[in-house]
Amino acid sequence: MQYTVWYSTNSRKIDGSFGSSVGKVWIYFDRAGYLFDFRGNQSISFWDYLEKYRGITDPFNALLDYAGLSIPAPTQSKDYDPKTPIELVADIHPYVLRAFHELAMQDMGSTDIGCEVRAYLAGRGYDDDDDDDMDIRRMKLGSIPEIATLKDRLKEKLPKLEEKYINFFCKRMEYYTEHPLVIPCYGVYGALEGFVFRQVQCERFTINDELPKYKNLKNLNREAGIINIPRDATEIIIMEGVLDALLAKARGMRHAVSLNGCGLNEAQCDMLAENGIKRVILLLDNDDAGQDATLRITQRLLAHAHPFEVYIAKVPQGFKDPEEFLLKHDVQALLEEIHYAIGMGEYLATQLTRQYPKRDASRPLPAMQRTRLLDAAEPFKAQLASFPYELGDFERIVKMAVER
């Protein structure tokens, strides 16, 4: 007898495409290495699925990451063979990434640069107590080490690693010396994928307006990833900045994730769908760019084959973003704002009807405007058909705009 131990919570098929229903891909207890798709009565091994349809050339390391496991660092394993093939991350050896992060966290508050970066964060309101729960430590922030000594320090930590990997990384790091705050970025499986570097205002460093405020580690993969997404989440709270999401996590909002920007592409939507995300709460910045992005992302999620529930929350007026709000208030205050997030039906109807304002509030909408509004509403109604309550809110608000 076959016993089912897992079934899909999204509509992706085993050939990588999306279908019209969920729960059709199963795993059986006696065939734990295979996915079985009822729609085509077909099965495929995890290994082949990752290679053929997910484009992963090294399934071994991908499955390790998914399981939360890792190959021991070379300094901890006598059997480590530096010639063993390993998938690079952002063109950089993963051991070098981890070793650099350890050095960056170690230097925070212990070197001249680190002390100034830590003082800068404390001045912005980050918790700087000496206990293990302080924001800076829980966010795993660091300061960029001195480039002059970085190579020697990495060699000391990674004595068996080929020197070419360390030389390559150190050469690349010269590009980030004016951005001393080191912010870690993790992929969907929890593996370290790279860093975002930020300018800070302190005695040693000043903000250079001719440079971007943030710099991503070159080739940090943003195309198909969302930074720091929990592996077992079905609901996420999407923010723009990496500091916003990391601070929210440090304060207890485990499902806060970052776009590292203000866009969401189709590959990122696919990634959310295949990882079982059902509910998305958007909490973007309060500026014009953030509000424009909220509308674009809502429409993209709604148009996707996976039936995402989308809710829109706002940071209270007077605050630019979640980070600024959290540095002045506790996390419960932000959770209260999220509690009153509006649904996508109400949000889209409000955004749409604003494009057809009335000159006279006491009279119905003029016939020409009414026709244009109702025509513009039809595509949204079709997309909201799978969400009866959201569709009801949408139709109610559009009707009010037409009649009153």
N, C-alpha and C positions, 0 to 999 in steps of 0.2 A: 504494500500500500504506500502511496506517495503522500507525504504530509507537507503542506505549504508552510514555509517559514517566513516568507516575505511576499508582498505584492505591491505593485507600483501605486504611487499616489498622484501621478501626473499622466498625461496622455501620450508621452513619448513611446514610440515603437522600438523594437530591437534593431531596426535598420537606421535609426537616428532621426526619423521623421516624427511628426506629431499626428495623432489620430483625433477622433471626435469623442472619445470616452476614456475614462481613467480605470485603473485596476485591472488591466488586461495582460500585464507582464508579471509573471510569477517566478519564484525560486522554490524548488522542492528540497526537502531535507536530504533526500538520497542523491541529489544532483546539485550540490551546493555551489559548484563552479559555473553553473549555466543559467542563463535567462531564458524563460519559455514564454513565447508570445502566442496567445490564444487566437488572435485575429488571423494569423497565417499558419497556425499549427507548426511553428518553427521554433528552434532553440539556437542559442549561440553562446559560446564561452565568454566569460568576462574578458579574457585576454584578447580574443578576436574583436569583441565589441569595442574595447578601448582603442585598439589599433585601427580598425576599419572605419568606425563611425565617430570616434571622438578625437582622432588625429594624434593620439598619444603614442610616441615612438618607444617609450620605455614603460610598459605597463607594470613592471615589477616595482619601480619606485612610486608610481602613481597609486598602486594598491597599498603600498606601505604607508603613504601619506594619508590615504583614506582611513586606514585602520589606526591612525595616530601613532604609528611606529616610525623608527628611523634607524639607519645604519649607524652604529657607534662612531663617534668622532675618532680620527686617527690617533689622537693622544691617549685614547681609552681602549684601544684594541690592538693586541699584539699581532692579530692576523690581518690587519689592514694592508691591502695591496694598492699602492697609489696608481697602478696601471689599470686597475679595474674600471671599465667604462661607467660613467655616471652622468646623468642628465644635468646639464648646466642650467642655472636659473639666471635669467637676464644676462646671459653670456658670462656668468660668473660661477665659479665652483661653489656649491652650497656650503661647504665647510668654511670657505673664506667669508661668506655672508654671515654665518653664525658667529665666527670668531670676531669679526669686526663689530657685530652687535654687542657682544660681551664686553669688548674694549670700550665701546661708546657708552654703555651703561656704567661701566666701572669708572670712567673719567668724569661722569656727571657729578660735579661737586667736589672732585678730588684733584683736578688740574685747574690752571688759571682759566682756560677756556670754559671748562665744565662749571666752575664756580660762577662765572658770569652768566652762562646760559641758565643755570639753576636759579640764580637771583632774578633774572629776567622773568622766568615763569612764575616765581613766587610773587613778584611784583604785579603780575597780571591776575593773581588770585588763586593760583594752583596751590593745593595743600602741600606744604613743605615740612611737615613734622618728621621726626626721626623714626616713627614706627613703620611697620611693614605695609600699612594701609595708605600711605600717602599717595596722592595722585601721580606724581612723577614716577615713582617706582612701579606702581601698578600698571601704568601705561607703557612701561618699559622704554621710556624716552632716554636718549643719550646725547652726548655732545661729540662733535667730530674730533677725533684724535689729531695730534700734531702730525702732519704729513711726513715730516723729516724722520720721525721715529716709527711710523706706522709699519713699514716693511719689516723692520727688525722685530717688532712686537708680534706681528702675524707669524713670522718664521718661528718664533719661540713657542707660540701656541700650536703651530702645525708643522712640526719638524719633519714629518714624512711626506708632506705634500710637495708635488713638483713646484719649483720656484716660479715657473712661468705663470701659474695662476695668481700668485701673490703679486708679482710684478705687474701683471695686467690690471689687477684691481687697484693697486696703489697709483698707477698712472691715471686711471680713470677718476680717482678721488680728487685729483688736483682741480677738477672742474667745480667742486662743491665747497671749496674752502671759505667762501663768503656766506655760506648757508650752514651755520654751525649746529643747529638743532637737528638731531637725528630722530626720525619718526619711523618705527617699523611697520611694515605692511605684510599681512598674511593672506594666503590664498584660502579657497573654500575648504581645503582639507587641513588647515591650520599650519601649513608649512611656511616658513619665512621666504618671501618672494623678493624682497628688496626694501628700499627706504624712500621716504620723502624727506628732503632737506629744506629747512626754513631759515630765512633771515631773522635776526633778532636785533633789538636795539639795546646796546650796552656799551660800556667803556671801550672795549676792544673792537666791537663791531657797530656799524651804523647801517640803517636801512638805505640801500641804494635803489632809488626809484627807477634807474635804468635797467635793473635786473628784475626778473620775476620774483615774487615773494617766496614762492615754492619752486623747487626743482625735484623732479622724479629721477631716481636712479635710472640711467639710460637702459632702455628696453624692458623696464618694469612693465609687465603685461597688464594693461588696463582694458584691452579690447574685449576680452571674454571673462573678466573677473570683477568682482566687487570686493573691496578690501575688508577683511576681518569678518566674513560671514560665518556664523556658527554652523557646525556640521549638521546638527540635528534640529535646526530651526524649521518651523512651518510659518512663522511670522517674523518679519524684519521691519526695522524702522530705518529708513534711508535718510542720511544726511549728506551734505556736500563735502565738507572738509574731513580730513583724516583726524585732526585734533578734536573736532566736534564729537566724532564717533568714539574715539579712544577715551576721551574724558567721560562721555556718557557711560561707557562700559565700566570704567574705573569707579563710577558712582553707583553702579548696580543695574544699568540698562543693558543686559547681556546681549540683546538682539539688535543693538544699534550698529549699523554698517555705514561705510563711506563710499561715495562715488568717486572721490578724489577729483572733483570737478562738478559740472552741472549738466551732464548728459548721460543718457542710458541708451545703449545700442541694442540691436537685435540679438547679438551673441550673448550679451549680458542677460537679456530676458530669457533666452534659451537655458542659460546656466541656472537661473533661478527656478525655472520650471522643472528641470531634470533633478534638481536637488530638493524637490518637494515643497517649495515655498508656495503657500496658498494666499497669504494675506500680506499686503505691502502698505506700510504707513509712510507717507512722504512728509518729511520735516526739513524742508530746505530753507535757505537763508531768506531774510526778510527784504532783501534788495530786489530791484527790478529783474536782475538776471536770475535770481532764485525763483521768483514767482513765475517768470516766463518758462523756466525749466520745469516747474511743477505741472504746468499745463501740457507741455510736450511729453513729459514722462507718463502722465496719466493716460494720454491718448495712445501712446505706444504700448503700454501694458494692456490697455483695454482691447487693442487691435490684435494682440498676440493670441495664438491658438490656445494657449493654456488659460484657463479661467481664473485669472488673478482677481482677488478682492482688493480694491484700492481705496484707501482713506487718506484724507488730506488734513494735516495738522499745521498749526502756525505758531511760530515763536511770538510771544506777546510783543505788542508795539513798544518801541523804545530799545529793543535789543536786535542786533544785526543777525545773530545766528545762535544755535543751541549752546555753543561754547561760552559765549558772552553771558547768556542767561544762567548757565550752570555755575559760572564763577561768582554770581551774585545770589543765587538761590539754591536750595537743596534739590535733589533729584525728584522728590515727590511733587514739587511744584511743576516741573516739566511733565511728569507723568500725568498730572491733572489736566494740563493742556492737551496732551495726546488723547486722554480719555474722551474729550469733546471733539475729536476729529470728525469731519463731515464725510459722508460717502461720496463716491465718484459721480453718482447721479445728480445729487444736489450741486456738487462743485461744477460739473460740466454745464448744467443748465444755467447756473449763475454766470459763468464765464460767457456763455453764448448769448444770453439775453442782454448782457451789458453792451453788446454790439448793436442793439436795436433800441436805443433809449426813446422814451416818450417825451414829446414836447409839452403835452398836457396830461397830467396824471389822472384827471377826472374822465378822460375819454379813452375808448379802446385804441389799440394800436392801429394806425392807418393800414388800409388794405394791402398796399404794396409792401410795406414793412412786415406785415403779418405773413404774407406769402413767402417772403425771403427767409424769415425766421423759421417758419414751419418746414421749408425745404432744407434749411441748414440743419434742422433737428433730426431729420430722418436717419442719416447714417449713425448718429449716436443711439437712437432708439433700437436700431438693429443690433448694434454691438452690446447694448445693455439687456438684450432679450433674455440672457441666461441669469440675470439678477433681477427678479421681479420687484423687490423693494426699491432697488436703485432706479429701475425704470419708472416706478410709480412716482418717486421724488422728482425725477427729471420731467416727466409729463406734467406734474402738478405745477412746477415753477414756470415752465414754458406757457402753460395755459393761463396762469396769473399774469404773465407779461403781455399776453395777447388781449385779454379781456378787461383788465383793470386800467 
